[in-house]
Every structure is written in C-alpha cells, then in structure tokens.
Amino acid sequence: MLICLKKYQISEIYTFLVKNTQILLANRPEGMVKDTDFEKVESEIPPLQEGQILIKINYISLDPAIRGWMNAGTTYIPGVPLGGVMRAFSAGQIIKSKHTNFQVGQYVEGLLGATSFAISDGKGLKTLDLSIGSIPQHLGILGMPGMTAYFGLLERGQPKAGETVFVSGAAGVVGSTVGQIAKIKGCKVVGSAGGKEKCDYLLANGFDVVIDYKSQNINEELKKHCPEGISVYFDNVGGDTLDAALLNLAKGARVVICGAMSQYNDMQNVAGPKNYMKLVVARGEMKGIIVFDFLDRYPEAIADISKWIAEGKMTSKEHIIEGIENFPNALRMLFEGKNFGKLLVKI
Ligand SMILES: NC(=O)c1ccc[n+]([C@@H]2O[C@H](COP(=O)([O-])OP(=O)(O)OC[C@H]3O[C@@H](n4cnc5c(N)ncnc54)[C@H](OP(=O)(O)O)[C@@H]3O)[C@@H](O)[C@H]2O)c1
C-alpha cells in the first residue's frame, strides 16, 4: 500500500477520495429565490488537461448580482444557463497545476462558481497576496465590491473635499467602502442602512450621519443633515431612497447608479425615479457604473485600499456562513438585510 501511495502526489490522492459539490441553477426564480431554484450535486473531479489548474475553493462570495445572473437573457453578462453551475466569485488554493504560470500552493480568486473544487485555464484569475489581506477581504473590500466602491465613487462621483456624499446600502461592503473612501477624501459622509445595530457600527467607523431608513423618513433626515445639499449620491438601493436623494441635490451634483437592491427581485417592474426633474434644477448628472470596465486599473485601487487598511484609516467587516449547501439561504439574506458586512460561504 505504501509503495502504491508513493507513486502519487498528496493532492492526487486527495482528488481520488473527494467528490466535487456544486450548486446548479434548477429554475429561473420569480421574486425572492427559493430553495427549489437550486440543485446541489456531487460529481467526480475529472483529470487535469495541459494548461489547467485544480483549485480547492475556500470561500464563495455572495453578491447581489447573482440574483440578476439567474434571470434569462443577457445584460452586461449572459444569464446562467438552466442546469449550469451558479456563477459566483470564489477563492481558494491551487492543489494541482499543469499550467506554467500557476504553482501548487498559490491562492487565486475569480468567477470560479459555487463549487467546492474548480478547474480553470487561469484566464481572469487573480493571484492573492495574503500579506495585504485575508481571503475574505480579497473577495470583499480588496475584491470586486471594493473595486466598485473605489471607481464608482472616485471616477463617477468625483468627490471634492468639503462636499457632502450620501451613500445608501451603507452597511454593505460596497456602501461602507464608499463611505470610508469619501471620508479619506475630506467629505462629509451620510449613509442609510436598515436597523440600529448597522447604523451604530457605521457611526463608529467614520460616517458623520447615518439614517435608519426602516424607522426614519429619509427625505426629512437628508434635509436636516445636508443643508448644503448632496454633491454625490452613491445609489445601491434605488426606489424611495433614490427619490429622496434627488429631492436634496446640491448644484452640480453627481448621482452614481451602482445598484438597486430594492428592485432586483422584480426587474420587469422597476420603479423609475419620480424626482428626476430635480437633476435639471441642480444641473446635475446621473451615471451608471459597471466595475468590469475598470479591470485593468484594479491594481491601483488595491494598492490604495490596502495602504489605507494598513494605516488604520479603513476597516472591513465580513459575515461568514459555513457550508456550500447554505448558498441559497445566504443569497436570500442579502435581500432580507440579514447580512452584516461582506457575505461569504466558507467551505
Ligand atoms: N455596478 C456594479 O458594477 C456593481 C458591482 C458590485 C455591486 N454592485 C451593487 O452594489 C450594491 C451593494 O452590494 P453589496 O455587495 O455591498 O451588498 P450588501 O450591501 O452587502 O448587501 C445588500 C444589502 O442591501 C440592503 N437591502 C436589501 N434589500 C433592500 C431594500 N429593499 N431596500 C434597501 N436596502 C436593501 C440590505 O441592507 P440593509 O439592512 O441596510 O437594508 C442588505 O444587507 C448592490 O446594489 C449591488 O448590486 C454593483
């Protein structure tokens, strides 16, 4: 037996013994996702081809965009096909490599899916520097959501010191990163989030004012706390919050449309902004952002954010759920406001 084992690398033995667990798209959801919209399957891990690597996934990232990817059709990226592995950012360690640019032991991150093992040709993968942040941080504040906050605020929002920046969904990874960067840039930072615990956390982490949109009137609070008007509104939620922000714009305001948490479960009937004519009065503008347009500039953002973390100017909060089988429930948590920080499934 011992002689027989010596013929194989440890990682090869491992993949003989272990099955791959994956979460597939079983149905196109209507409204909030249900457990029956997903199927958990187990399969053998196929042998590696030349130019491929095998990754043992440690964390799967739950991002609101996943809900959109479950719909039919194409937006900025095609929907997941029925029966396909759920698309998700995930990260893990290379345990086998037939690729000259990737070595066993390296940690990588990319659109590897909701899967416990992934085979990749390396395209679109980012190798992780764990000296600047943990794997969860590389999927959050140093990953796609952090890049969204950085480029959405700085490129689309163009904040200037002394201006007021309002960000909704402020307790999430994108929102809290936007608020903290705006503070570093010398702005007054106003956020909105659901519930006292999230609001208190933000006040203790650099926000000047936080509105609990579940118990307070957003328009009245914005009027009270933004007497000079809002110069940058970073919109993560859409709906009533977007309308309240439009009522309170400063002259020359920039409204950054990043996402619309309040609308994703019914994209056929998206509520348009009632108060868009306020853009005319403010001589303002409304711009969208898709983070993938900034792919080639990610290193610049990672350098700045990791420096700010090291200097103690930024913090991050992660919310970790154990077990790939909890992927459907974790996805629902985003839409129920049950996550507090960057939401991840740990395998
Ligand atoms: N454009 C891009 O390239 C891009 C890239 C990444 C992310 N995004 C967008 O950025 C936004 C934030 O993403 P994230 O990853 O940071 O998620 P997140 O904020 O960590 O999680 C979602 C949060 O949204 C809030 N929410 C849920 N339903 C809501 C509703 N009906 N009204 C108001 N708030 C609601 C909840 O917080 P509360 O407890 O405060 O309600 C929930 O915790 C999303 O809209 C996402 O689609 C866009």
PDBQT file of the ligand as one rigid body, heavy atoms in Angstrom, charges set to zero:
ROOT
HETATM    1  N1  LIG A 401     -22.447  48.174 -10.810  1.00  0.00    +0.000 N 
HETATM    2  C1  LIG A 401     -21.528  47.303 -10.417  1.00  0.00    +0.000 C 
HETATM    3  O1  LIG A 401     -20.552  47.018 -11.112  1.00  0.00    +0.000 OA
HETATM    4  C2  LIG A 401     -21.705  46.657  -9.066  1.00  0.00    +0.000 A 
HETATM    5  C3  LIG A 401     -20.730  45.782  -8.560  1.00  0.00    +0.000 A 
HETATM    6  C4  LIG A 401     -20.906  45.267  -7.268  1.00  0.00    +0.000 A 
HETATM    7  C5  LIG A 401     -22.051  45.595  -6.536  1.00  0.00    +0.000 A 
HETATM    8  N2  LIG A 401     -22.974  46.414  -7.096  1.00  0.00    +0.000 N 
HETATM    9  C6  LIG A 401     -24.179  46.783  -6.342  1.00  0.00    +0.000 C 
HETATM   10  O2  LIG A 401     -23.798  47.370  -5.109  1.00  0.00    +0.000 OA
HETATM   11  C7  LIG A 401     -24.878  47.222  -4.189  1.00  0.00    +0.000 C 
HETATM   12  C8  LIG A 401     -24.338  46.750  -2.836  1.00  0.00    +0.000 C 
HETATM   13  O3  LIG A 401     -23.730  45.481  -2.993  1.00  0.00    +0.000 OA
HETATM   14  P1  LIG A 401     -23.017  44.767  -1.747  1.00  0.00    +0.000 P 
HETATM   15  O4  LIG A 401     -22.259  43.618  -2.280  1.00  0.00    +0.000 OA
HETATM   16  O5  LIG A 401     -22.314  45.785  -0.941  1.00  0.00    +0.000 OA
HETATM   17  O6  LIG A 401     -24.256  44.173  -0.924  1.00  0.00    +0.000 OA
HETATM   18  P2  LIG A 401     -24.558  44.389   0.606  1.00  0.00    +0.000 P 
HETATM   19  O7  LIG A 401     -24.827  45.848   0.809  1.00  0.00    +0.000 OA
HETATM   20  O8  LIG A 401     -23.532  43.738   1.433  1.00  0.00    +0.000 OA
HETATM   21  O9  LIG A 401     -25.910  43.571   0.854  1.00  0.00    +0.000 OA
HETATM   22  C9  LIG A 401     -27.109  44.025   0.410  1.00  0.00    +0.000 C 
HETATM   23  C10 LIG A 401     -27.782  44.983   1.420  1.00  0.00    +0.000 C 
HETATM   24  O10 LIG A 401     -28.808  45.684   0.741  1.00  0.00    +0.000 OA
HETATM   25  C11 LIG A 401     -29.751  46.116   1.669  1.00  0.00    +0.000 C 
HETATM   26  N3  LIG A 401     -31.094  45.908   1.138  1.00  0.00    +0.000 N 
HETATM   27  C12 LIG A 401     -31.691  44.741   0.830  1.00  0.00    +0.000 A 
HETATM   28  N4  LIG A 401     -32.939  44.954   0.356  1.00  0.00    +0.000 NA
HETATM   29  C13 LIG A 401     -33.128  46.301   0.401  1.00  0.00    +0.000 A 
HETATM   30  C14 LIG A 401     -34.218  47.160   0.055  1.00  0.00    +0.000 A 
HETATM   31  N5  LIG A 401     -35.364  46.675  -0.435  1.00  0.00    +0.000 N 
HETATM   32  N6  LIG A 401     -34.057  48.493   0.241  1.00  0.00    +0.000 NA
HETATM   33  C15 LIG A 401     -32.894  48.995   0.730  1.00  0.00    +0.000 A 
HETATM   34  N7  LIG A 401     -31.843  48.241   1.069  1.00  0.00    +0.000 NA
HETATM   35  C16 LIG A 401     -31.962  46.921   0.905  1.00  0.00    +0.000 A 
HETATM   36  C17 LIG A 401     -29.553  45.279   2.951  1.00  0.00    +0.000 C 
HETATM   37  O11 LIG A 401     -29.004  46.145   3.939  1.00  0.00    +0.000 OA
HETATM   38  P3  LIG A 401     -29.967  46.911   4.996  1.00  0.00    +0.000 P 
HETATM   39  O12 LIG A 401     -30.019  46.032   6.204  1.00  0.00    +0.000 OA
HETATM   40  O13 LIG A 401     -29.278  48.195   5.214  1.00  0.00    +0.000 OA
HETATM   41  O14 LIG A 401     -31.331  47.030   4.369  1.00  0.00    +0.000 OA
HETATM   42  C18 LIG A 401     -28.514  44.258   2.541  1.00  0.00    +0.000 C 
HETATM   43  O15 LIG A 401     -27.669  43.923   3.610  1.00  0.00    +0.000 OA
HETATM   44  C19 LIG A 401     -25.875  46.272  -4.843  1.00  0.00    +0.000 C 
HETATM   45  O16 LIG A 401     -26.915  47.017  -5.418  1.00  0.00    +0.000 OA
HETATM   46  C20 LIG A 401     -25.058  45.622  -5.939  1.00  0.00    +0.000 C 
HETATM   47  O17 LIG A 401     -25.828  45.138  -6.998  1.00  0.00    +0.000 OA
HETATM   48  C21 LIG A 401     -22.838  46.937  -8.323  1.00  0.00    +0.000 A 
ENDROOT
TORSDOF 0
